[in-house]
Amino acid sequence: QVGGFSWENCGDGKDPVVLQSLSVAPDPISIPGNLRISAAVNGRKAMASPLKVVLVVEKALGDLWIQLPCIDQLGSCTYDDICTILDDLIPPGTPCPEPLLTYGIPCHCPFKAGSYSLPASDFALPDVELPSWMTNGNYRVQAVVSNKGEELACVRLAFSLQSQ
C-alpha cells in the first residue's frame, strides 16, 4: 500500500497499554498546515518514570524501506525517559495545553491507568525547517514504550508527508 494513513498495535496483545483508535487528517499530512487528530487509549497499568521510548523510523525509497538515523533528536531515536522531556516542554505545575486540558488528558508522568480519549481536535503544524531527508514521502514508524525493561506499549504507524 503506497501512502495512506494506517496504524496498529504491535505488542502481541500482551501490552498493558493499547491504542484503541486513531485517525489523522488530511492524508497526506501537510507541513505547514492543520492536523486533525482523534484517538483513544486504554491503559491497564500506570506509565511512570523512567518511560523509555524507542523509535524506528523508515522512509520508502522506491520499493525499499530505509531506516533513518537519529539526528538532532529526529528519526530512529531512543529516548531514555520521555517524562523528563515532557517536563522540559511543559513545566510541572503549569496546566496542560489545550485540547488536552479540556478532555482531562495528562501531559506529565505518571500516566494513571485508565481510558483516555481525544475527540477530533485540530493541531497547527508550524513551518518547521525539516531536514531534507524528512520531507515528502511515505514513512513507517514503530514506537515501543517500556519501563525498566517491561514493554508497556508498541504502536506502528504509516503515513505520508507533503511539505510546501
C-alpha positions as CSV (number, residue, x, y, z in Angstrom):
1,Q,0.0,0.0,0.0
2,V,1.5,3.3,-1.1
3,G,0.8,6.2,1.1
4,G,-2.4,6.3,3.2
5,F,-2.5,6.6,6.9
6,S,-2.7,3.4,9.0
7,W,-1.8,2.2,12.5
8,E,-1.7,-1.0,14.5
9,N,-0.7,-2.2,17.9
10,C,2.4,-4.5,17.8
11,G,2.6,-5.9,21.3
12,D,1.0,-9.3,20.5
13,G,-2.0,-8.3,22.5
14,K,0.1,-8.6,25.7
15,D,1.0,-5.0,26.3
16,P,-0.9,-3.2,29.1
17,V,-1.3,0.0,27.1
18,V,-3.1,-0.2,23.8
19,L,-4.2,2.3,21.2
20,Q,-7.9,1.7,20.5
21,S,-8.5,4.2,17.8
22,L,-6.5,6.8,15.9
23,S,-7.5,8.9,12.9
24,V,-5.4,11.6,11.3
25,A,-6.4,14.1,8.5
26,P,-5.5,15.3,6.0
27,D,-3.8,12.5,4.1
28,P,-1.1,13.1,3.2
29,I,-0.1,15.3,6.2
30,S,0.8,18.8,5.0
31,I,3.6,20.8,6.7
32,P,2.8,23.6,7.4
33,G,-0.9,23.0,7.9
34,N,-3.5,21.8,10.3
35,L,-3.6,18.3,11.6
36,R,-6.9,16.9,12.9
37,I,-6.4,14.0,15.3
38,S,-8.7,11.8,17.2
39,A,-7.5,9.0,19.4
40,A,-8.4,6.6,22.2
41,V,-6.0,4.8,24.5
42,N,-6.7,2.2,27.2
43,G,-4.1,1.5,29.9
44,R,-4.3,-1.4,32.3
45,K,-1.2,-0.1,34.0
46,A,0.2,3.3,35.0
47,M,3.1,4.6,33.0
48,A,5.7,6.1,35.3
49,S,9.2,7.5,35.0
50,P,11.6,6.3,33.6
51,L,9.5,5.8,30.4
52,K,11.8,4.7,27.7
53,V,10.7,5.2,24.1
54,V,12.4,3.6,21.2
55,L,11.5,4.9,17.7
56,V,12.3,3.2,14.4
57,V,11.6,5.5,11.5
58,E,11.7,4.2,7.9
59,K,11.2,6.1,4.7
60,A,10.2,4.5,1.4
61,L,12.8,4.9,-1.4
62,G,11.2,3.2,-4.4
63,D,10.4,-0.4,-3.2
64,L,12.9,-0.2,-0.4
65,W,12.4,0.9,3.2
66,I,15.4,2.7,4.6
67,Q,15.8,3.2,8.3
68,L,16.5,6.9,9.1
69,P,19.3,7.6,11.6
70,C,18.8,9.7,14.8
71,I,19.9,13.2,14.0
72,D,19.2,16.1,16.4
73,Q,16.6,14.0,18.2
74,L,14.7,13.3,15.0
75,G,14.5,9.9,13.3
76,S,15.2,6.5,14.8
77,C,16.0,7.7,18.3
78,T,15.9,6.2,21.7
79,Y,14.7,8.5,24.5
80,D,15.7,7.1,27.9
81,D,12.9,9.0,29.8
82,I,10.2,10.7,27.9
83,C,8.9,12.0,31.3
84,T,11.9,14.4,31.6
85,I,11.3,15.6,28.0
86,L,7.7,16.4,28.8
87,D,8.7,18.2,32.0
88,D,11.1,20.4,29.9
89,L,8.4,21.2,27.3
90,I,5.6,21.8,29.8
91,P,7.0,22.8,33.2
92,P,5.4,20.8,36.0
93,G,2.7,22.8,37.8
94,T,1.6,24.6,34.6
95,P,-1.7,23.4,33.1
96,C,-1.6,21.0,30.2
97,P,-2.1,22.7,26.8
98,E,-5.4,22.6,25.0
99,P,-7.1,20.5,23.9
100,L,-5.6,18.1,26.5
101,L,-6.8,20.2,29.4
102,T,-10.4,20.2,28.2
103,Y,-10.5,16.4,27.8
104,G,-8.7,15.6,31.0
105,I,-5.7,14.0,29.2
106,P,-2.5,14.3,31.3
107,C,0.8,15.7,29.9
108,H,3.1,14.5,32.7
109,C,4.2,11.2,34.2
110,P,2.9,9.2,35.8
111,F,0.0,8.5,33.5
112,K,-2.6,6.7,35.5
113,A,-4.2,3.5,34.3
114,G,-7.5,4.0,32.6
115,S,-9.1,5.1,29.3
116,Y,-8.2,8.4,27.6
117,S,-9.9,9.7,24.5
118,L,-9.3,12.8,22.4
119,P,-12.3,13.8,20.2
120,A,-11.3,15.2,16.8
121,S,-9.1,18.2,17.5
122,D,-7.0,20.5,15.4
123,F,-3.3,21.0,15.9
124,A,-1.3,23.6,13.9
125,L,1.8,22.2,12.3
126,P,4.3,25.0,12.1
127,D,6.5,25.6,9.1
128,V,9.5,23.9,10.6
129,E,12.8,23.6,8.8
130,L,12.8,19.9,8.4
131,P,16.0,18.2,7.2
132,S,15.9,17.3,3.5
133,W,15.7,13.6,4.4
134,M,12.4,14.2,6.3
135,T,10.4,15.9,3.6
136,N,7.9,14.5,1.1
137,G,7.4,10.8,1.1
138,N,5.9,7.7,2.7
139,Y,7.0,6.8,6.2
140,R,6.7,3.9,8.7
141,V,7.2,4.5,12.4
142,Q,7.3,2.0,15.3
143,A,7.3,3.2,18.8
144,V,8.0,0.9,21.8
145,V,7.4,2.3,25.3
146,S,8.9,0.5,28.3
147,N,9.6,0.9,31.9
148,K,12.6,-0.8,33.5
149,G,12.7,-3.4,30.7
150,E,9.0,-4.1,30.7
151,E,7.2,-3.3,27.4
152,L,4.1,-1.2,28.1
153,A,3.0,-0.3,24.6
154,C,4.0,-0.8,21.0
155,V,2.4,1.1,18.1
156,R,3.2,1.1,14.3
157,L,2.1,4.0,12.1
158,A,2.3,4.5,8.4
159,F,1.8,8.0,6.9
160,S,2.7,10.3,4.0
161,L,4.2,13.7,4.4
162,Q,3.9,16.6,2.0
163,S,5.8,19.8,2.8
164,Q,5.3,23.0,0.9
